[in-house]
Amino acid sequence: MAPHMPEPLDRALRLVRVDFAPAHRQPSVVRVAAATALALAGSLAADALLVAAGKAVFPSTRHYPHFQVGDYGKLTVIGVLVACLAWPVVTRISSAPRWLFFRQAIAVTLVLLLPDLYILYLGQPAKAVAVLMLMHLAIGVVTYNCLVRAAPVREDTAAGRHQAAAPPDTESYPAVSRTLEDRYTVRDSGDQQNRYSLRNQ
């Protein structure tokens, strides 16, 4: 049950689909751990590929200090781990976790681009900074997809069985009900007229 909150806060939370009442089952710890490993490996691989491509396309960036594995690797691991810890939290506070997590990923990625823009402002090479920005985007895409696909929320089977066993709601079919009612009314009227004619004969 969702906790009682002030109306403005409740309205804001509902706007971002935070309702503290998910009907789904949470992803298992094993799946989250596997998704985390995939996200780490995929993000580091994407970083390495982008750095190699950047050096090949822009030879002047070959000795750029932020292209060292020890530099970008540490920040990548920290960012991915934070995202992987956030996913189980999102699945517990929202009935639409993918919707919320997707928008969080976009917001966080945009925030992480600000330091790149700042070092560009300070005079860092534009070509190298562009590669760093692509690395941030790649990390976001890889991490999001690993989590929501390798550690997805699962439908609550008990709720599904209860819904399947529930009797149909006849009120949701008013047109069909009225048609059947009219048909039987006409049939009853016809039977009464036939009985009255036979009686008079």
Residue pairs with C-beta under 8 A, 6 or more apart in sequence:
1 20
1 21
2 19
2 20
2 21
3 20
5 13
13 19
16 100
16 103
17 94
17 95
17 96
17 99
17 100
18 93
18 94
18 100
19 93
19 94
19 95
20 93
21 95
22 91
22 92
22 93
22 94
22 95
22 97
22 153
23 95
23 156
23 159
24 91
24 95
24 97
24 153
24 154
24 155
24 156
25 153
25 154
25 155
25 156
25 157
26 88
26 91
26 92
26 153
26 154
27 35
27 87
27 88
27 91
27 151
27 152
27 153
27 154
28 151
31 150
31 151
31 152
32 84
32 87
32 88
32 147
32 151
34 150
34 151
35 84
35 87
35 146
35 147
35 149
35 150
35 151
36 80
36 81
36 84
36 146
36 147
38 146
38 150
39 80
39 83
39 84
39 142
39 143
39 146
39 147
40 76
40 77
40 80
40 81
42 142
42 143
42 146
43 76
43 79
43 80
43 138
43 139
43 142
43 143
44 73
44 76
44 77
46 135
46 138
46 139
46 142
47 72
47 73
47 76
47 135
47 138
47 139
48 69
50 131
50 134
50 135
50 138
51 67
51 72
51 131
51 135
53 131
54 61
54 67
54 127
54 128
54 130
54 131
55 61
55 62
55 67
58 127
58 128
58 131
60 125
60 127
61 67
61 125
61 127
61 128
61 131
64 125
64 128
65 71
66 72
66 128
66 132
67 128
67 131
72 132
72 135
76 135
76 139
79 112
79 139
79 143
80 139
80 143
83 105
83 108
83 143
83 144
83 147
84 143
84 147
86 101
86 104
87 97
87 101
87 147
87 148
87 151
90 97
90 100
90 101
90 104
91 97
91 153
94 100
97 153
98 148
98 153
101 144
101 147
101 148
102 144
102 148
105 140
105 143
105 144
106 140
108 140
109 136
109 137
109 139
109 140
112 136
113 133
113 136
116 129
116 132
116 133
116 136
117 129
119 129
120 126
120 129
170 177
